Amino acid sequence: MMKKCTILIKGLLMISLLMTPAIGEDTKTPDPDTLSILWTSGDPDVALKMVFMYASAAKNNQWFDNVELIIWGPSSKLTSENKEIQLSLQTMMKNGVIVRACKACADQYGVSDILKSLGIDVKYMGKPLTDILKSNRKLLTF
């Protein structure tokens, strides 16, 4: 009887060790109600008639609880120069869309300070984007 208990306890310990994440491993499960949109295009029509339209609708119609728009590359320059884009982004932010910009990209265009002044969270996005991809979270790119 004692031997069976010992074997059972060892078995349970093995199972718990196999199910325990390794040190440093992300234990968060991907949120199925989060949509991240990676916006790279410098074309205002793509922004206004595709990216912003879908991001706004996804948030306003509660298709996703969380909608995040990531400004990456040429879209950072467009945002810094185009007032209509800026107004649309500010409206989306007021409605709950999270807007972030890649600092490395914005720095290359010399527009980080302009984006920050618009209330956009400007930070290095390489690692956060990698985390999104590795988490299997929903990512839409334009």
C-alpha positions as CSV (number, residue, x, y, z in Angstrom):
1,M,0.0,0.0,0.0
2,M,2.8,2.4,0.9
3,K,4.6,1.6,-2.4
4,K,1.4,2.4,-4.4
5,C,1.1,5.8,-2.5
6,T,4.7,6.6,-3.2
7,I,4.3,5.8,-6.9
8,L,1.1,7.9,-7.0
9,I,2.8,10.9,-5.4
10,K,5.8,10.7,-7.7
11,G,3.4,10.5,-10.7
12,L,1.5,13.6,-9.5
13,L,4.8,15.5,-9.0
14,M,5.9,14.6,-12.5
15,I,2.6,15.8,-14.0
16,S,2.8,19.0,-12.1
17,L,6.3,19.6,-13.2
18,L,5.4,19.0,-16.8
19,M,2.5,21.4,-16.5
20,T,4.5,24.2,-14.8
21,P,5.9,26.8,-17.2
22,A,9.6,27.2,-17.4
23,I,11.2,30.2,-15.7
24,G,10.7,33.3,-17.8
25,E,8.0,31.6,-20.0
26,D,4.9,33.7,-20.6
27,T,2.0,32.2,-18.7
28,K,-0.6,34.5,-20.1
29,T,-3.0,32.9,-22.5
30,P,-3.8,35.0,-25.6
31,D,-6.9,37.1,-25.2
32,P,-9.3,36.1,-27.9
33,D,-11.0,39.4,-27.7
34,T,-8.0,41.5,-28.6
35,L,-7.2,42.6,-32.1
36,S,-3.9,44.3,-33.0
37,I,-3.7,46.1,-36.3
38,L,-0.2,46.8,-37.7
39,W,-0.5,49.9,-39.9
40,T,2.5,50.4,-42.2
41,S,1.1,52.1,-45.3
42,G,1.9,55.8,-46.0
43,D,-1.2,56.0,-48.2
44,P,-3.9,58.2,-46.6
45,D,-6.7,56.4,-48.5
46,V,-5.5,53.1,-47.0
47,A,-5.6,54.7,-43.6
48,L,-9.0,56.4,-43.8
49,K,-10.9,53.9,-46.0
50,M,-9.5,50.6,-44.6
51,V,-7.4,50.7,-41.5
52,F,-9.4,53.3,-39.5
53,M,-12.7,52.2,-40.8
54,Y,-12.2,48.7,-39.6
55,A,-10.5,49.6,-36.3
56,S,-13.3,52.0,-35.4
57,A,-16.0,49.5,-36.4
58,A,-14.3,46.7,-34.5
59,K,-14.3,48.8,-31.3
60,N,-17.6,50.6,-31.7
61,N,-19.6,47.5,-32.6
62,Q,-17.8,45.5,-29.9
63,W,-16.5,42.9,-32.4
64,F,-13.4,42.9,-30.1
65,D,-13.2,44.1,-26.5
66,N,-9.7,45.5,-27.2
67,V,-8.5,47.1,-30.4
68,E,-4.9,48.2,-30.7
69,L,-3.5,50.1,-33.6
70,I,0.3,50.0,-34.1
71,I,1.8,52.8,-36.2
72,W,4.8,51.4,-38.0
73,G,7.1,52.7,-40.7
74,P,5.7,55.2,-43.3
75,S,2.4,55.5,-41.4
76,S,4.3,57.4,-38.7
77,K,5.4,60.1,-41.2
78,L,1.9,60.3,-42.6
79,T,0.4,60.7,-39.1
80,S,2.8,63.6,-38.3
81,E,1.9,65.5,-41.5
82,N,-1.8,64.8,-42.2
83,K,-4.4,66.7,-40.0
84,E,-7.3,64.5,-41.2
85,I,-5.3,61.4,-40.1
86,Q,-4.5,63.1,-36.7
87,L,-8.2,63.9,-36.1
88,S,-9.3,60.4,-37.0
89,L,-6.8,58.9,-34.6
90,Q,-7.8,61.2,-31.8
91,T,-11.5,60.2,-32.3
92,M,-10.5,56.5,-32.3
93,M,-8.5,57.0,-29.1
94,K,-11.5,58.8,-27.4
95,N,-13.6,55.7,-28.4
96,G,-11.2,53.3,-26.7
97,V,-8.9,52.2,-29.5
98,I,-5.3,52.0,-28.1
99,V,-2.8,53.7,-30.4
100,R,0.9,53.0,-30.2
101,A,3.8,53.9,-32.5
102,C,7.1,52.3,-33.0
103,K,9.8,54.6,-31.6
104,A,12.5,53.2,-33.9
105,C,10.4,53.9,-37.0
106,A,9.2,57.3,-35.8
107,D,12.8,58.3,-34.9
108,Q,13.9,57.4,-38.4
109,Y,11.4,59.9,-39.8
110,G,12.2,62.4,-37.0
111,V,8.5,62.5,-35.8
112,S,8.5,60.9,-32.4
113,D,7.9,64.2,-30.6
114,I,5.0,65.0,-32.9
115,L,3.4,61.7,-32.3
116,K,3.8,62.0,-28.6
117,S,2.2,65.4,-28.7
118,L,-0.9,63.8,-30.3
119,G,-1.3,61.5,-27.3
120,I,0.1,58.5,-29.0
121,D,2.2,56.0,-26.9
122,V,5.6,56.0,-28.7
123,K,7.8,53.1,-27.7
124,Y,10.0,50.4,-29.1
125,M,7.6,47.9,-30.6
126,G,9.9,45.1,-31.9
127,K,9.5,43.0,-28.7
128,P,5.7,43.7,-28.2
129,L,5.1,42.8,-31.9
130,T,7.1,39.6,-31.4
131,D,5.0,38.8,-28.3
132,I,1.8,39.3,-30.3
133,L,3.0,36.9,-33.0
134,K,4.2,34.3,-30.5
135,S,0.9,34.5,-28.5
136,N,-1.2,33.7,-31.6
137,R,-3.3,36.8,-30.9
138,K,-5.2,38.2,-33.8
139,L,-3.0,40.5,-36.0
140,L,-4.3,42.4,-39.0
141,T,-1.8,44.2,-41.2
142,F,-2.2,47.0,-43.7
